Amino acid sequence: MDKKRIAVPLVCHGHSRPVVDLFYSPVTPDGFFLISASKDSSPMLRNGETGDWIGTFEGHKGAVWSVCLDTNALRAASGSADFTAKVWDALTGDELHSFEHKHIVRACSFSEDTHLLLTGGIEKVLRIYDLNRPDAPPREVDKSPGSIRTVAWMHSDQTILSSCTDMGGVRLWDVRSGKIVQTLETKSSVTSAEVSQDGRYITTADGSTVKFWDANHFGLVQSYNMPCTVESASLEPKYGNKFAAGGEDMWVRVFDFHTGEEIACNKGHHGPVHCVRFSPGGESYASGSEDGTIRIWQTGPLTHDDTESVAANGTVGKVKVSAEDVSRKIEGFHIAEEGKTKEKESE
């Protein structure tokens, strides 16, 4: 029996349509949080450790393609097919700002200092909104060569990273000049681009390869061929010794960063995996799927060589214990006022 394949995830229900984006907040004094985007138009906020639902942000009229939280997890942002990007109060669920666009917003990202919101989408324009002056027109960076799929901030908000839906490569923009200063070439379009927590690496998924780039010198560090077309990949943030990837074969796999060897293979989703993200401490990773669920997979106790990975050695008992420990730890912790944000039931 292949022990690698035994893993018991926390399964988070609530979305009635595919989950297309996930974002973990950094660790805050209140713990860390997970926000999800779905085609059901209602982003959801959860406790990052337990997956427990906290609240739903209601107001979008179309599929939500992208979500993020600011550094303190006090505000959330979402980009939608209803041609808006919205900023929300993450404590109450109230809509703070709605920024109109001329087409679908596919990507959004808060700057590190939390004062700016970056958006991109079908219009091929990167926009920077000053959240201290939300009524002021946004700054528009030069036109992207293609429809924008992902965006991220780098280098203490001095550089913007973007990828396109209809062409390969990752473009790096100088925020001051608004010009592309570097292009990281890929054969297929980049469906996922993540800047590592320590700022050292850019992790990209394009077609059936996962690549790691030096975020400061822009050289290619590693490139691994995957068993299928992958839509998303995420580097473990604490030691950087492994990464998770998911895609069209519905499996969520974990690989060794240095060798590309498969460490774990988790089955459970009933549709393609659209997004995979590691939690900020690396003790778990979340996957979102076409099946409308989010699954949170424990990695087990973190060590440098990570020999005790729960998913790898199949010790199911450890998963249960850690889930119980976690729920005990955060018992009595509430972030949303009751009644303010209600979970939408699946229709």
C-alpha positions in Angstrom: 0.0 0.0 0.0 1.3 3.4 -0.9 1.4 5.2 2.5 2.2 8.5 0.8 -1.4 8.8 -0.2 -3.0 8.8 3.3 -3.7 12.2 4.5 -6.8 13.6 6.2 -7.5 17.3 5.3 -9.7 19.7 7.0 -12.5 20.2 4.4 -14.1 23.7 4.3 -17.5 23.8 2.6 -19.5 27.0 2.0 -18.8 28.0 -1.6 -21.4 27.0 -4.1 -19.2 27.3 -7.1 -15.5 26.7 -7.9 -12.8 28.2 -5.6 -10.3 30.1 -7.8 -8.0 31.9 -5.5 -6.7 31.6 -1.9 -4.6 34.0 0.2 -3.1 33.6 3.7 -2.5 36.6 5.9 0.8 36.9 7.8 0.6 35.9 11.4 -1.1 38.6 13.4 -1.7 39.0 17.2 -5.0 37.2 16.6 -3.6 34.4 14.6 -3.6 34.1 10.8 -6.4 34.1 8.3 -7.4 32.5 5.0 -9.5 34.3 2.4 -11.0 32.5 -0.6 -12.3 33.8 -4.0 -15.0 31.9 -5.8 -17.2 32.1 -8.9 -20.2 32.3 -6.5 -19.3 36.0 -6.1 -18.9 35.8 -2.2 -15.4 35.8 -0.9 -15.1 34.1 2.5 -12.8 34.6 5.5 -11.7 31.7 7.6 -9.4 31.0 10.6 -6.2 29.9 8.9 -5.4 27.2 11.4 -8.7 25.4 11.7 -10.5 26.5 8.5 -13.5 27.7 10.6 -15.7 30.1 8.7 -15.6 33.7 10.1 -17.6 35.7 7.6 -18.6 36.2 4.0 -18.1 39.5 2.1 -21.4 40.2 0.2 -21.7 42.8 -2.5 -20.2 41.5 -5.7 -22.5 40.8 -8.7 -20.1 38.5 -10.6 -17.5 35.8 -10.1 -14.7 36.8 -7.8 -11.3 36.0 -9.3 -8.8 37.3 -6.8 -8.6 38.0 -3.1 -6.0 39.3 -0.6 -5.6 40.6 2.9 -3.5 43.4 4.1 -0.5 42.8 6.4 -2.5 43.1 9.6 -5.5 41.2 8.2 -7.7 44.2 9.0 -8.8 44.8 5.4 -9.6 42.5 2.5 -9.7 43.2 -1.2 -11.3 41.3 -4.1 -11.3 41.6 -7.9 -14.4 40.5 -9.8 -16.1 39.9 -13.1 -18.5 42.6 -12.2 -15.8 45.1 -13.3 -15.0 46.2 -9.8 -12.3 45.8 -7.2 -13.6 46.1 -3.6 -11.9 46.8 -0.3 -13.6 45.4 2.8 -13.4 45.8 6.6 -12.2 42.3 7.5 -13.5 42.7 11.1 -17.1 43.6 10.2 -17.5 42.5 6.6 -18.5 46.0 5.5 -17.6 47.3 2.1 -15.2 50.3 2.4 -14.5 51.1 -1.2 -15.6 49.9 -4.7 -13.3 50.8 -7.6 -14.9 50.7 -11.0 -13.0 49.2 -13.9 -13.9 48.9 -17.6 -13.6 45.2 -17.7 -13.1 42.0 -15.6 -10.6 42.4 -12.7 -8.5 39.3 -12.5 -5.9 40.2 -9.8 -5.5 42.5 -6.8 -2.8 43.0 -4.2 -2.2 45.2 -1.2 1.2 46.9 -0.9 3.4 45.8 1.9 2.8 49.2 3.7 -1.0 48.6 3.2 -1.6 52.0 1.7 -1.9 51.0 -1.9 -4.1 48.5 -3.8 -2.8 47.2 -7.1 -5.3 45.8 -9.7 -5.1 44.2 -13.1 -7.3 42.3 -15.5 -8.7 42.0 -19.0 -8.1 45.7 -19.7 -4.3 45.2 -19.8 -3.8 48.1 -17.4 -2.1 48.0 -14.0 -3.8 50.4 -11.6 -2.5 51.6 -8.2 -5.2 53.0 -5.9 -4.1 55.2 -2.9 -6.3 53.9 0.0 -5.6 57.1 1.9 -7.2 59.0 -0.9 -9.7 56.5 -2.3 -11.6 59.2 -4.3 -8.5 60.2 -6.2 -8.1 58.7 -9.7 -5.7 55.7 -9.7 -2.2 55.8 -11.0 -2.1 53.8 -14.3 1.1 52.0 -15.1 2.0 51.5 -18.7 -0.2 49.0 -20.6 0.6 45.3 -20.1 1.3 43.4 -23.4 -1.6 41.0 -22.5 -4.6 40.5 -20.3 -3.4 40.4 -16.7 -3.7 37.2 -14.7 -1.6 37.7 -11.6 -0.1 40.7 -9.7 2.2 41.0 -6.7 4.4 43.6 -5.0 8.1 43.1 -4.4 11.2 44.8 -3.1 9.4 46.9 -0.4 6.8 48.1 -2.9 9.4 49.3 -5.4 8.6 46.6 -8.0 5.4 45.1 -9.4 5.2 41.6 -10.8 2.5 40.6 -13.3 1.7 37.7 -15.6 -0.7 37.4 -18.5 -3.4 35.0 -19.4 -2.6 34.9 -23.1 1.2 34.8 -23.2 4.1 33.4 -21.4 6.5 35.2 -19.0 6.5 37.2 -15.8 7.0 41.0 -16.1 8.7 43.1 -13.5 7.8 46.7 -13.4 9.6 49.6 -11.8 7.0 51.4 -9.8 8.7 54.8 -10.1 9.1 54.8 -13.9 6.1 52.6 -14.6 8.2 50.6 -17.1 9.0 46.9 -17.5 12.6 46.3 -16.2 12.8 42.6 -16.6 10.9 39.7 -18.2 11.2 36.1 -16.8 10.6 33.9 -19.8 8.3 30.9 -19.7 6.9 28.8 -22.6 3.3 28.8 -21.3 1.3 31.5 -19.6 1.9 31.8 -15.9 -1.2 30.9 -14.0 0.3 31.4 -10.5 3.1 33.7 -9.3 4.1 33.9 -5.6 6.8 35.9 -4.0 8.3 34.0 -1.0 7.8 35.2 2.5 11.5 36.1 2.8 11.6 37.8 -0.5 14.2 35.4 -2.0 12.2 33.5 -4.6 9.4 33.9 -7.1 7.5 30.7 -7.6 5.7 30.3 -10.9 3.4 27.7 -12.4 3.2 27.6 -16.2 1.8 24.7 -18.1 3.3 21.5 -16.6 6.3 23.1 -15.0 7.0 24.8 -11.7 9.9 27.3 -11.7 11.8 29.1 -9.0 13.5 32.4 -9.8 15.9 34.5 -7.8 13.7 37.5 -6.8 16.7 39.9 -6.7 18.9 38.8 -9.6 16.1 37.2 -11.6 18.0 34.1 -12.6 16.2 30.7 -12.9 17.1 28.7 -9.8 15.1 25.5 -10.3 12.6 24.2 -12.9 10.7 21.0 -12.5 8.3 19.1 -14.8 5.1 18.2 -13.1 3.0 15.0 -13.7 0.2 17.1 -15.1 -0.7 20.6 -16.1 -0.5 22.6 -12.8 -2.4 25.8 -12.2 -0.8 26.8 -8.9 2.4 26.2 -6.8 3.5 27.5 -3.4 6.9 27.3 -1.6 7.0 26.3 2.1 7.8 29.6 3.8 9.8 28.5 6.9 12.6 26.4 5.5 11.9 26.6 1.8 12.8 22.9 1.4 9.5 21.8 -0.3 6.7 23.1 -2.4 3.1 22.2 -3.1 1.4 22.1 -6.5 -2.0 21.3 -7.8 -3.7 21.2 -11.2 -6.0 19.4 -13.6 -5.5 15.9 -12.3 -7.3 16.8 -9.0 -4.3 15.8 -6.8 -2.4 18.0 -4.5 1.3 17.1 -4.5 4.3 18.1 -2.3 7.8 18.0 -3.8 11.3 18.4 -2.5 12.6 21.9 -3.5 16.2 20.7 -4.0 15.5 17.5 -6.0 12.0 17.8 -7.4 11.2 14.4 -5.8 7.6 13.9 -4.9 7.2 13.7 -1.1 3.4 13.5 -0.7 0.4 13.0 -3.0 -3.1 13.9 -1.6 -6.3 12.9 -3.2 -9.7 14.3 -2.1 -10.8 17.0 -4.5 -13.4 16.1 -7.1 -12.4 18.6 -9.7 -9.2 20.4 -10.9 -7.2 22.2 -8.3 -7.1 26.0 -9.1 -5.0 27.3 -6.2 -2.6 26.0 -3.6 -1.0 28.1 -0.8 1.2 27.4 2.2 0.2 28.9 5.6 2.6 31.5 6.9 4.3 29.1 9.3 4.4 26.2 6.8 2.5 23.8 9.1 -0.2 23.4 6.6 -1.2 24.3 3.0 -4.6 24.9 1.5 -6.0 23.9 -1.9 -9.1 25.3 -3.7 -10.9 23.4 -6.4 -13.5 23.3 -9.1 -15.5 21.2 -6.7 -16.2 24.3 -4.5 -14.3 23.1 -1.5 -11.1 24.3 0.3 -9.0 21.5 1.8 -6.3 22.3 4.4 -3.6 19.7 4.6 -1.3 19.4 7.6 2.4 19.0 6.9 3.1 17.6 10.4 5.9 18.9 12.7 8.3 21.0 10.7 12.0 20.0 10.8 14.9 20.8 8.6 14.8 17.5 6.8 11.0 17.2 7.4 11.2 13.4 7.9 8.0 13.6 10.0 5.7 14.9 7.3 2.3 13.6 8.2 1.2 13.4 4.5 4.4 11.5 3.6 4.4 8.8 6.4 0.6 8.3 6.6 0.3 8.9 10.4 -3.3 9.8 10.3 -3.6 10.0 14.1 -1.2 13.0 14.2 -3.5 15.0 11.9 -6.5 14.5 14.2 -4.5 15.5 17.3 -3.1 18.6 15.7 -6.6 19.6 14.6 -7.9 19.2 18.1 -5.0 21.1 19.6 -5.6 23.9 17.2 -9.3 24.2 18.0 -8.5 24.2 21.7 -5.9 26.9 21.2 -8.3 29.3 19.5 -11.5 28.5 21.5 -13.5 31.6 22.3 -11.8 33.6 19.6 -14.2 35.6 17.4 -13.6 38.2 14.8 -16.9 38.9 13.1 -19.9 40.2 15.0 -22.7 37.7 14.8 -25.4 38.6 12.3 -23.2 41.1 10.4 -21.8 38.5 8.1 -23.8 35.4 7.4 -22.6 32.4 5.4 -24.5 31.9 2.2 -25.9 28.4 1.9 -25.3 26.5 -1.3 -28.3 26.7 -3.5 
